């Protein structure tokens, strides 16, 4: 449907991210992609007001490069995310059960899969060294380095600060600054040899144990929680919703077709955009 709408509206959007192989340095490829997307670390710090704003901004710049991102109602126990290709576009699905900070990491993990031209389904992190896990570990490395590039002085200062304490409180504070998850902070500290491997896995296991004890209702919730219309738009993405409205205004879609595609009346859709 996205391809059809883009063609009908004569919008020249197609998959345009660079491609590479696992022989190439994930840190370098991540920095190149960040330059292409045009969002600096300073913009990430200053302009992203919260995790939802960060997610929307990343989704928007990826849309311009032919990557359509949806939030999908799928159990996180099955998968955190997946990606696929089709009709000169790429798609990424993120689990609705994941935390917003986790979705951002999963988003760029899947972007790496697209860059490697190896789409698939990604689940929880494990420690084995099978060929599949080497691919997953490469994509994890890429995603973490994209979000926290080692060439940035603010990132280095933050990781040095984390090394000094290695506390959950410090990790959360740094994570909120860069709008990433605390797990990304630990991952980058490990990747860049600020902390030892044993310390890294100890932190991950401790944090996962603590997170598992947090009741669902106490987890940070999106400001749209309880608002079906806003949640539905969040799931399909603002850019796709805007595309549908534009198609309606151009008489390519009827109000009935709009409701079939997005699950909302066009008047409600316009009101919430």
Secondary structure by P-SEA (a helix, b strand, c coil): caaaaaaaaccccccbbbbbcccccaaaaaaaaaaaacccaaaaacccccaaaaaaaaaaaaaaacbbbbbcccccccccccccccccbbbbbbbccccaaaaaaaaaaaaaaaaacbbbbbccccccccaaaaaaaaaaaaaaaaacccccaaaaaaaaaaaacccaaaaaaaaaaacccaaaaaaaaaaaccccaaaaaaaaaaaaaaaaaccccccccccccccaaaaaaaaacaaaaaaaaaaaaaccccaaaaaaaccccaaaaaaac
